[in-house]
């Protein structure tokens, strides 16, 4: 597991990347003031094939949840603003499209007292004002609270730790062969740990097997117990849709 345990941008991903013009929204670029006054998190999204930049831990946690949700086809951070008063607008946190074509607008709602942009947070916790603003813009909002994400802290941490391995899997020369080996393994063994899987494919490096297994988790082909901390002894099984 030497690919690292932080959600970072690979050097080859730091260059500007073309936007997906097939999507109805693009990420709003952060202003200089936002970039210097807020905590910024940047990572390469294997799902979106581009660099994602979010502010505050709340949005990082939500982005990781979307990144590893196999039902989500794509997502866009800060897709648009909505005006809650004639002179004050707030960002919608994410736009998402599911694999069956359903679209949604998500708003991350911070707890009272959470560090960050206090005015935005206060408005987002005012459900009546937000509901009226959404109606004026003819959209429906789905609220994801900070408390909800806190209850999923082990799962979010697991996504965070798996992400660099998923990123690394793209650079594994024998990725397709490793994938075939893992899939063949699970046709005869219903459940196994990362450690057992690595031992069963000795012709490949342990980092390569771990990374490709992480990729299959990301794609939704495998699943893992998200109530336990990630380790080499974490158990994997096929995900039957």
N, C-alpha and C positions, 0 to 999 in steps of 0.2 A: 504494500500500500504506500509506495513511495511517491505517488503522483502528487501528493500534498493534500492538506486538509483545509484549504481556503478557497472561497469562490472568487477567483481572479481571472483576469483577461490574459490569454496566452499572447506572447509577443506578436505572433502572426495575425492576431485578431485586433490589434490596436489601430491599424490603418482604417480610414473611413470605408464603410461598407455600403453597397447599394441598398436602398429601401425596397421592400416588397410592394410594388405598385398595385398588386391585386388586392391589397387590404384597404378598407375604407378610411383608416386612420394611420397616422404616423406619430411617433413620440414627440411631444413638445420639448424643444431644447431648453435646458435650464439656463436661467439668466446668470450673469456673473455674481449678482447678489445672492442668489439661491445657492450657487456652487460654493460660495465662501462662508455662508451662514448656516448651512445644514450639513448633516452627515451624508456623504455620498457613497454609494456602493455600486461597483461596476463589475459585470461578469459577462462572459460570452455565453449566450443561450444556444445550446444545441438544437432546441426546438424551433427557435426563430431564425437560426443561422445568422445571428448578428449580436452586437454588443448591447446589453441592457444596462441602463443607468437609472437607479432609483435613489430616493432620499429617505432617510430614517430606517430604523430596524423594522418597523411595522410593514413598510412596503417591500423590504428585502424578504421578510418571512412570507408575505403573500406571493411575491414573485416566484420564490422557490416552490411553494405549494402548486402554483400554476405550471411551473416548469416540469414537475414530476407527476402531474395529473394526466394519465394516458387518454382521458376523455377530452382534453383541451388540445385543439389543433394548433392554435396560435394565440398570442396575447400581445397587447401594446400598452406600455406604461404612459401615463399622462396623455390619453388620446384626445381629450378636449376639456374645456372649462365650461362650467355652468354658472350663470349669474344668480346669486341669491338676493341681490339688491342691484339697483341701477349702476352702482359704482363698485361693487365688490363681487368677484368671481372666485371660485375654488376649482381645483383640478379634480376630475374623476381619476381615480387611482389607476384603473386598468379597463381596457376593452378586451373581451375574449370571444373566441369563436370555437365551438365544440366540433368534434369530428362529424356530428350529424347536422352541422350548419346553424345551430342555435347561437345567437349572439347575446352578450350581457355586458353591462357596465357595472364595475365593482368600485365601491368606495371603502377604503380602509378607515375605520373610525378609532382614533386613539383614546386611551383612557384619559380621564381628567388628570391634569398634572403631568402628563407625559411630555418630556422635552421635545422641542420641535417648533413648528410654526403655531403659536398659541391661538391666533385668530382663526386660522383654518380649522384647527381642531375643535374649537368651541362651536363653530358653525356646523361642522359635520356631526356633532353630537346633538344638534338641534334638529330632530327628525322632521318636525312640521315644516320648518323653513326649507330643508333639503327636498322634502316631498313636493312642496309647491314649486320650487325651482325646477325640479325634474319634469313636472307637468308642463311648465312653461316651455321647456325645451323638447317636449314630446318624447321623453325617454323614461325608462324604468330603471331604478337603481337597486342594486343588491348590496347590502351592508355587511362588511366583514369586520368584526370588532377585534380590538387588540386582545381582549380577554379570551375570545375564541381561539386566536392563534397561540396564546400562551398555553392553553390546554393541549395544544398539539406540539409542544416544544421539543419533545423527543423526535417526532417525525420531521419537524423542520430542521433540527440539527442533523438528522440522518441525510436529508436532501442536501444540506450544505456540505457534508463530508463526501457524499457520492458525486457531487457535481464535477470536481476536477478529474475524477476517474472517467466520467462520461465524456468530458472534453478530450482527455487523453486517448480514449478508444478510437477517435477519428484518425489518430496517427499510428495506430497499430497496423503494421504492414499485412499481417495475416488475420485481420479482423474477421473476414468472412469465414475462414477455416475454423477459427476459434468459436464463432457463433454456431457453426454446424456441429462442432464437438460438444458444446454445452447443450444444444437442443437434443442431440443424440443421447447424452447422459441422462437427461430428464425423461426420456421415453421409457427408461427402465428403472429409474430411481425417482420416487415422487417428491422427496424432500432431501436437501443436503445443505451443508454449510459452505461458505466461501472456501474454507480450508480444505474440505473434502473435494470440492470441485477443482481446486488448484492441483491437489494431489492426483486427481484422476486424469489430468491433462499435462503430464510432465514434459511433453515435447514443446510446451510454450512457457514463457516466463510468467512468474506469479503475478506480476503487475499487469501483464497483458490479459490474463484470464480474469483477474479481478475487474479490470476496466471494462471488458466486454460484458461481463455479468452485470456490471453497473449500467451499461448501455441498455441491456435487455430489461432491466428494471425501469429505466427511464422510458422505454418504448411501451412498457406495459406487458411484455411477454413473460416476465417473472414478477413475483411479488415477495415482500419481506415483512416480517413483524415490525410494525412501526411503533410499538410500545416499548421496545427494548433498544438500548444503545447499539450502534453499529460496531461490529468487530468481525474478525475472521471466522468466528463461530456463529455469526448470525445465519439463521436458516432461510433458505430460498426454496421456492416452489413455483411450478408453472401457474400462470394466471389464466384461468379458463373463463372466457367471456360468455 
